[in-house]
Amino acid sequence: MKTPNHLGIILDGNRRWAKENGLSAFEGHKKGLEKIKKVVGWCQKEKVKVLTLFVFSTENWNRSKKEVSYLMKLAKKALDFDLTQILKQGIRIKVIGERDNLPDFLKTVIERVEKKTKKNKKMILNFALSYGGRGEIVAAVKKIIKDKTPLNKVTEKLISKNLWASDLDMIIRTGKEQRLSNFLIWQAAYSELYFLDKYWPDFNKKDLSIAFKNYDNRQRRFGK
């Protein structure tokens, strides 16, 4: 079965899942973190080479300070995998997004994990953290301008080269919503979209298998 080389997942619905189950939003986020670790393993077994998880958007900074603080601590836990196991699995961890607003303790963890795993080549695991697709494009354009690139040399290929992540083959979104929410909008240009009518904590291995079967049955013509 054909599986996507680069899979993006929009992890949506933690708070609504918690509310429907009579739990706090914090419990929902905690449950969502537990699911991340399982999904990484499932995707690696399915031969996904690049997995990008949308865990915290630039818009999420508008949430309450208490919730944002909790999410930053969860992000640390998400990144603070058992490095011995990660190295054994050959997974390279990268964080894409606007880092300036992140707390120092999280920046320290990011730098350590990225350095420790940078030579791993079996799978790339991107965490989109403090991330916004439009902001990514703006950052790429600014870099091109800073490099004093001649106008006639500015191409789609050059812009893609200056982005934080490669083109997507498929996007899965949980949370019963059907929109991209500013997630890798340049890279999603020809991505196959799959929207799931359940919340992220309820996402399971069977759901992933069904999504991949759906992907395998699609014809990707790229306008041809």
URZIZI-V360464 format. One record per backbone hydrogen bond with DSSP energy under -0.5 kcal/mol. NH is the residue of the N-H (numbers start at 1). CO is the residue of the C=O. If there is no record, write none. Layout:
nh;co
NH;CO
NH;CO
This chain:
nh;co
7;5
7;50
8;170
9;52
10;172
11;9
11;54
12;10
17;13
18;14
19;15
20;16
21;17
22;19
23;18
28;24
29;25
30;26
31;27
32;28
33;29
34;30
35;31
36;32
37;33
38;34
39;35
40;36
41;37
42;38
43;39
44;40
45;41
46;42
47;44
48;43
49;5
50;5
51;124
52;7
53;51
53;126
54;9
54;52
55;53
55;128
56;128
58;131
60;57
61;58
62;59
63;60
68;64
69;65
70;66
71;67
72;68
73;69
74;70
75;71
76;72
77;73
78;74
79;75
80;76
81;79
83;81
85;82
86;82
87;83
88;84
89;85
90;86
91;86
92;123
93;91
94;125
96;127
98;130
99;97
101;98
102;99
106;103
107;103
108;104
109;105
110;106
111;107
112;108
113;109
114;110
115;111
116;112
117;113
118;114
118;115
120;117
122;90
123;90
124;49
125;92
125;123
126;51
126;124
127;94
128;53
128;126
129;96
129;127
130;56
131;56
133;182
136;132
137;133
138;134
139;135
140;136
141;137
142;138
143;139
144;140
145;141
146;142
147;143
148;145
149;144
153;150
154;151
155;153
159;155
160;156
161;157
162;158
162;159
163;160
168;187
169;6
170;6
171;192
172;8
173;194
174;10
175;198
176;196
176;198
183;180
184;182
188;184
189;186
191;188
192;169
194;171
196;173
198;196
200;12
202;199
203;199
203;200
208;204
209;205
210;206
211;207
212;208
213;209
214;210
215;211
216;212
217;213
218;215
220;218
221;219
224;221
